[in-house]
Amino acid sequence: MRKSELGFHQGNTLLRLAETYPKLDLVILEYIQNALDIGARNIWVKISFRNRYVYIRDDGDGVSVEHFERALKSVCSSIKGKDKLGRYGIGLVSGIDKCKELIFTSTPKENPSDYKKWVFEGNIVEQKSIDGIPCFEEKRYVFSKDSFYESKSKEVVNWRTEIRLESITKDRTLTRISSEDFRSAILERYSEVMRKKGVTVFLIIVTKDERTNTKIQASEFQGKKLPTQIETGKDAGKTVFDLYIANKKAYGRRGKVHVGIDGNDFRIGFPTFARFTNLFNSETIQILESGIFEGNIISQKCTLHPGRRGFVENDALLEFCAHIETWMEKEGVKYASEINQEKKDERYQALGIRSMRVIEDILADPKFSNLRELLSVRKLGTTGLHHIKIKGTEKDEQEKRSLSITTDIGREKEKTRKATITNPNMEPENQKENHKPFTVTGPIGRRRMVVKGHSTGLQLSFEEMGDSTDLWKFHRDLGLISINIHHPLWAEAEKSDLLLMRFQEMVVIRALIFETYPDAWKEIVHTFIMDELSASLSILGRILPAQKKKIFFSKKMLAG
């Protein structure tokens, strides 16, 4: 029987393996993974585009000659347990096509000065048959974590392993890296193991014009913990949803959802995973990438793809993705809907405050004294936190929170928290004279106290009025105007913030004007006002998008 020889080109084979990491950032991320695999607590990465080199150093357990040689022999095979240097061995050679020389230097943990250096020459990919990787004694280093340790004969270093890429490629499409994007990529993949082991990555990027230093640490999830959910199946086994509602910050919620495999701390960001699999519907992708959620979705039986950008495509992956869709239908949509409603309510409140400042200015004009008088003659008013208490005036506490138009929304929570901590019983010395607050209800603020007459003003709220066809409702006793957010005109006005503000300003003024008419005229006046509002909204809807500069409306235009 005749046998045909394989005789493949070994250099070309290594080149093709290295090309599974097409860009420099992916190569460096793989070397960071190697450092984590061998127990690093500190990892130093320097990328110098000015001098065209990269190094990745770590204080992990280091690598012996035997360990390194096993890693070379393991290319395309997984090395189990602690004895690993790059998943499937490919990571070890991933940088050879991005530089002219790749140098691997390390000493094992048990010997602080037994450094060895392996050199992968750039021409290795041209060799049909590779006769081993040259290994040299590196006698100039000794490892020590003690910053005061001194050696007369050797250079004291705080790293056991260094991977160095010399004369990296000038191709900017392969080497484009920003410190912020790279920081995000590190935390996306390695935040779990970095949290568990207290790992810090020190990143330096040097360009022609600047040098950036970034310290990267993974923080614990800070959001509201959701009940752990588990979906089970024959192929994927258990899928565990360990998720949180991300905390809301000044710039919104920025939570990150990751997927992973049970028993492996490596993570894949959901956006990357979704693009890799192409198995999710658009709503699931939108919600899980919205920043509402943070945490991990863990599969019991899926297998990590060699390129670390997804899972191996098989029945386990299909069922895992189906589990995510099931969770989304049962739980995710519900939570997302609540958060999105809160976000919408905050928008209404913020825009309402801006509009009420305009309305306060309008009502301060002597020409509209009759409208201001509506607010002065009523029986009830409201007072906010820390107002002086006048015996016999307090009636009840409002159900909804509200903010005064003089309040900075962004600082309200922190200011209130500090005031409560420093002086929880703080009260003013004197009652505010002629206190007529203009307030807007919403999710931010405090519940105001309903009082008798001495604290009158105007309050704006946004309500779901069920099947009511009314655009607004005026509660005369409280000076409260509620706008029906289910009314068709309101839905039309929601197209832009500016349009919504101008529209609600017109509604509030016309609601007050409506109250000045005798009851016998109100039906006709109401019809006229609604027609006017509809026509004005239609005109504004056409005008505002075409304007490049901010539009200022006169009091006369808003008041009609």
Disulfide bonds with the S-S distance in Angstrom:
none
